C-alpha cells in the first residue's frame, strides 16, 4: 500500500513515447486431438456441475486436464492441420473478395516494426497498417467519452497472481487479451480470471507480428485462441481481439472479422509497462506514473483505452498505483468488452453468467446473445455499437 501511495504522488514527468513491445517466448506441452464434444439437454444433471451455471449445453473436458490440453498446439500452429471449417470459411471470404490481396510485411529486425515491400505504402487505404498509425473504420482506438475501458494483455503471466486479487478487492472487472499458449500453460490462472467475472478476449496463440503472417497462419493464430477460450468458458465466443504490438492491417483485420466475427481493438495511450522487466528496463515506474497522471487528469474526450500488461509484477504494480487516480478523477472504469460491446462481452453471450447460444467459433458471427441487456454506455456513439 505504501508503494502505491508513493507512486501516486510522484511529480509529473514527460510522458513516455509509444513503443512496440518485445515478443515473448512460450513453451507448451502438447499431445493428441480431443474427441468430439457431446451434447446434453438443458435439464440434464451434468449442467449442475459447471460452476458458472450458464453454458452452451456441451460437455467439454475439464480445463487443465490432459484431455483438454491435448487438443491444442504445443507452439506455432501447423497450418496444414486446421479444422476444415476454418479453412473453408477463409476460402469463402477470399472468394467473396472481402480479404484484401495485399503484400505481407516482413520483420527486418527482432524489435523493429514490420516493413512492407518497396513501393507499398503502409498508410495507403489498401494496406492501412495500424503499426504506422493508419486507422480503419470499424477498428477501435478510442473509448466513449468519460469511460476508461480497462484491459490487460499477454496473460496469464507472471503478474496475473498479483492482478486478480487486487481487482477483486476493488470489485473491478477487466478484459484480458490472452495469449492462447499462455492459457494452455496456466489453466488455473485462466479459470480464476473467468470465474471472477473478467472478460476474456483474443491476443493470438504465439504473439507474432500478424501482418507478417500468411492468410492461413492468421486463421490459425486466431482460431486456436478462440477455440481454447470457447471450450473453457462454457461455449463463449470472444468478441474482440488485440493484435500483438498493435500490428494489424486491412488484410489481417478483415480475416479476423470475416472468418471469426472479431472486432479489432488497438489503444490510444501506451504505458510501455511491458518493458519494465527488460534488461535493462525500457521505462520506469516513475515515468509510467507521470504518463498516467497526465492522461487521467486530462480531457475525458475521447475515453481512454490504455495499453497495459499483466506480464510482470512490476507492470501490475504500475496499474495498482494508477487505479486510485482513475477513480479520484471520476473516470467510469469498466471492463473494455462490456463498454465496447454494449454490455455483451461475447458474440453469443452477454457475460460469464448470462445464457449462451450454442454455436462454434465460425458460426458465432451470425449469432447474437440470447438476451440483450441495456447499453452500459448510453452516451456511446454508433461507432461503438458492434
C-alpha positions, 0 to 999 in steps of 0.5 A, a space after each residue: 500500500 505504501 508503494 502505491 501511495 508513493 507512486 501516486 504522488 510522484 511529480 509529473 514527468 514527460 510522458 513516455 513515447 509509444 513503443 512496440 513491445 518485445 515478443 515473448 517466448 512460450 513453451 507448451 506441452 502438447 499431445 493428441 486431438 480431443 474427441 468430439 464434444 457431446 451434447 446434453 439437454 438443458 435439464 440434464 444433471 451434468 449442467 449442475 456441475 459447471 460452476 458458472 451455471 450458464 453454458 452452451 449445453 456441451 460437455 467439454 473436458 475439464 480445463 487443465 486436464 490432459 484431455 483438454 490440453 491435448 487438443 491444442 498446439 504445443 507452439 506455432 500452429 501447423 497450418 496444414 492441420 486446421 479444422 476444415 471449417 476454418 479453412 473453408 470459411 477463409 476460402 469463402 471470404 477470399 472468394 467473396 473478395 472481402 480479404 484484401 490481396 495485399 503484400 505481407 510485411 516482413 520483420 527486418 529486425 527482432 524489435 523493429 516494426 514490420 516493413 512492407 515491400 518497396 513501393 507499398 505504402 503502409 498508410 495507403 487505404 489498401 494496406 492501412 497498417 495500424 503499426 504506422 498509425 493508419 486507422 480503419 473504420 470499424 477498428 477501435 482506438 478510442 473509448 466513449 467519452 468519460 469511460 476508461 475501458 480497462 484491459 490487460 494483455 499477454 496473460 496469464 503471466 507472471 503478474 496475473 497472481 498479483 492482478 486478480 486479487 487486487 481487482 477483486 478487492 476493488 470489485 473491478 472487472 477487466 478484459 484480458 487479451 490472452 495469449 492462447 499458449 499462455 492459457 494452455 500453460 496456466 489453466 488455473 490462472 485462466 479459470 480464476 480470471 473467468 470465474 471472477 467475472 473478467 472478460 476474456 478476449 483474443 491476443 493470438 496463440 504465439 504473439 507474432 507480428 500478424 501482418 507478417 503472417 500468411 492468410 492461413 497462419 492468421 486463421 490459425 493464430 486466431 482460431 486456436 485462441 478462440 477455440 481454447 477460450 470457447 471450450 473453457 468458458 462454457 461455449 463463449 465466443 470472444 468478441 474482440 481481439 488485440 493484435 500483438 504490438 498493435 500490428 494489424 492491417 486491412 488484410 489481417 483485420 478483415 480475416 479476423 472479422 470475416 472468418 471469426 466475427 472479431 472486432 479489432 481493438 488497438 489503444 490510444 495511450 501506451 504505458 510501455 509497462 511491458 518493458 519494465 522487466 527488460 534488461 535493462 528496463 525500457 521505462 520506469 515506474 516513475 515515468 509510467 506514473 507521470 504518463 498516467 497522471 497526465 492522461 487521467 487528469 486530462 480531457 475525458 474526450 475521447 475515453 481512454 483505452 490504455 495499453 497495459 500488461 499483466 506480464 510482470 509484477 512490476 507492470 501490475 504494480 504500475 496499474 495498482 498505483 494508477 487505479 486510485 487516480 482513475 477513480 479520484 478523477 471520476 473516470 467510469 472504469 469498466 471492463 473494455 468488452 462490456 463498454 465496447 460491446 454494449 454490455 455483451 462481452 461475447 458474440 453469443 453471450 452477454 457475460 460469464 453468467 448470462 445464457 449462451 447460444 450454442 454455436 462454434 467459433 465460425 458460426 458465432 458471427 451470425 449469432 447474437 446473445 440470447 438476451 440483450 441487456 441495456 447499453 452500459 454506455 448510453 452516451 456511446 456513439 454508433 461507432 461503438 455499437 458492434 
